[in-house]
Amino acid sequence: MIILKKQERMTSLQHSRQVYPIERIISAATYLTAGMAGFIWWIIAAFAKKKLTPFLLYHIMQSILLSIAYFLFIELYKLLFIVLAKIPLINTLAFILDNIINGPLSIFMGLSVLQVFTTGVVLYLAFTSFMGQYSYIPYFSNIINQNIGR
């Protein structure tokens, strides 16, 4: 009887694996706002001296990392396009490639291929985090798992 009570007490002290609805909402919002909602929540938790759950920390860090990677990709793409536009024969190919990637397509309601891909990834991440799952993006999720010790 005493052992049973001690085990019950130990199980109640362990961290819960349940993901609360507010965590789901915040994790989905952090993807939809490019990491800002999660970053603000992280600051609020720091001022309140509360520790974020691994679920929330995973999604906040992944959304911030993906936003930084997307920004760097777009800036490097623009720089590469500017350089290729100066080369006489390659500039025509660069403009054609740019029109394929960034040109509006009628089958995607006027969105470009890059916008459709980005929107699809963000919606996938927001939906899976809202469902309480750890969404997986190759390479990025592995980095986040190593940093939060999951």
C-alpha positions, 0 to 999 in steps of 0.5 A: 500500500505504501509503495503504491502511494509512492508510485502514484506520487512519482507519476503525478510529479512527472512531466505530462506528455499531453499537449494543451490546446493553448500550446497547439494554438501558439505553435500554429500561430508561430508558423503563420506569423513567421516566428513572431507569435512564438518569440513573443510567447517565449519573452513572456515566459522568460519574464514570468520565469516559466519554462516552455514545454518541449513541444512549444519550444520545438515549434517556436525554434523551428519556425524561427529557423525556417524564417531565417533560412527562407530570408537568406534563400530569397536574398541569395536568389536575388543576388544571384539573379542580379549577377546573372542579369549582367552576363550577356548570353546568360541573362536571357536564361536567367529571366526565363528561369525567374519567370518560371519561378516567380511568374504568376500562374493562372492555375494557382490563382495568380500565385507563383510556384515559389509562393505556392510551395512556401504557402504549402509548407507553412500550412503543413507546419501550422496544421500538424502543430495544431493537431499536437504533432511534431512536424518534420522538415528534413535537416531543420527538424534534426537541428532543432531536435539536437538543440532541445535534447528531444 
